[in-house]
Structure formats: structure tokens, C-alpha cells
Amino acid sequence: MTTRKDWDTYFLDMAYMASTRSRCNRRHVGAVLVQGKKLLGAAYNGAPMGVPDCSEAGCMLVEEYELLNLEGAEQVLKKQRCIRTIHAEQNLLLFTDPKDRENSVVYVTDQPCWTCSNMLANSGVIEIVYHRPYNKDSAKVTALMEQKGIIFRSLESYVPPSGTSDPIKDGAE
């Protein structure tokens, strides 16, 4: 007799399956919206519909700088990101009904970046469950979720379905 997957594993598996649609050269990210064990939507990262994606036209990278105060000393953090790609969480919010997001849970393959976290914090979701960390924005995002009262959980021991997890390239967003 096979054992049944728990709900977190089941829905994170679905997020990883959605990520297989991504054509990003740097990171495949998937997200699903769930309300009461019911799947309401799925999305992945990629270029806008009808526009060449990164695998066809290359990444459109920009550099950004963030001023951090670490133990009383200011440090500059250099970030690089692709602006061709719409993130999975953004696509999920674009293609799901706002009423469905109220009191829902988002399962996402990767910890949301700062921009996606802001959008999710304002969307009505009450919980975000992710697998892979995103260290560039982790402290800020965790503080935001705590401030908003959104449950923010990492499933570090989770193992993605075979063939769905891609290697993350340094600096990828």
C-alpha cells in the first residue's frame, strides 16, 4: 500500500510542475493558489504573452544597489535581476480572481522576492509556503510577513518531483 502525500507536499509538487513551463535560463519558479484544499490557479515565471522569452532573446539584466545597515555599519549590496520575466507570483495574481485570494494559501517553489512579497501581502492571502530560500531579500520579506500577520513557512526537507527542480544560477531572480 502506498502512502498518501500530505497536503503541503501535494501542493508544492503542483507548484514545481507549473515551474516546468518556465523558459527562463536562470531559474524556473512555479506558484499555485489554494483555498481549503482546492486548487484555484497555477502560474510560472516568463516573458509576457507574445513576447520572446529569455531562451529566445536572452536575459535582460539590470543591476541594482541596496544600502544595508549591518551592525551599525552601512554596506552596499549589489543585485542583478532580469526584467524581461514576470515572476510566478505576479502571474498568479494577474490570472486569479481577487475574491479567490481572500484567506487563501500560496505555494511557491522559491521564497518570494521583495516585490512579489509586497504584492502577496496586499492580495488577501493568509499563508505562503515555499521550498527554496531567496537570501537576497529574506530578512526584509520575513519581517514584512510577520508585520502583516501572514504565515510564512519554508519546507526545507521537501524533495521536488523528479525532473522538476532546476539548478539555480548565482544571482538569479
Rosetta blueprint (number, residue, H / E / L):
1 M L
2 T L
3 T L
4 R L
5 K L
6 D L
7 W H
8 D H
9 T H
10 Y H
11 F H
12 L H
13 D H
14 M H
15 A H
16 Y H
17 M H
18 A H
19 S H
20 T L
21 R L
22 S L
23 R L
24 C L
25 N L
26 R L
27 R L
28 H L
29 V L
30 G E
31 A E
32 V E
33 L E
34 V E
35 Q E
36 G L
37 K L
38 K E
39 L E
40 L E
41 G E
42 A E
43 A E
44 Y E
45 N L
46 G E
47 A L
48 P L
49 M L
50 G L
51 V L
52 P L
53 D L
54 C H
55 S H
56 E H
57 A H
58 G L
59 C L
60 M L
61 L E
62 V E
63 E E
64 E E
65 Y E
66 E E
67 L E
68 L E
69 N E
70 L E
71 E L
72 G L
73 A E
74 E E
75 Q E
76 V E
77 L E
78 K E
79 K E
80 Q E
81 R E
82 C E
83 I L
84 R L
85 T L
86 I E
87 H L
88 A H
89 E H
90 Q H
91 N H
92 L H
93 L H
94 L H
95 F L
96 T L
97 D L
98 P H
99 K H
100 D H
101 R H
102 E L
103 N L
104 S L
105 V E
106 V E
107 Y E
108 V E
109 T E
110 D E
111 Q L
112 P L
113 C L
114 W H
115 T H
116 C H
117 S H
118 N H
119 M H
120 L H
121 A H
122 N L
123 S L
124 G L
125 V L
126 I L
127 E E
128 I E
129 V E
130 Y E
131 H E
132 R E
133 P L
134 Y L
135 N L
136 K L
137 D L
138 S H
139 A H
140 K H
141 V H
142 T H
143 A H
144 L H
145 M H
146 E H
147 Q H
148 K H
149 G L
150 I L
151 I E
152 F E
153 R E
154 S E
155 L L
156 E L
157 S L
158 Y L
159 V L
160 P L
161 P L
162 S L
163 G L
164 T L
165 S L
166 D L
167 P L
168 I L
169 K L
170 D L
171 G L
172 A L
173 E L
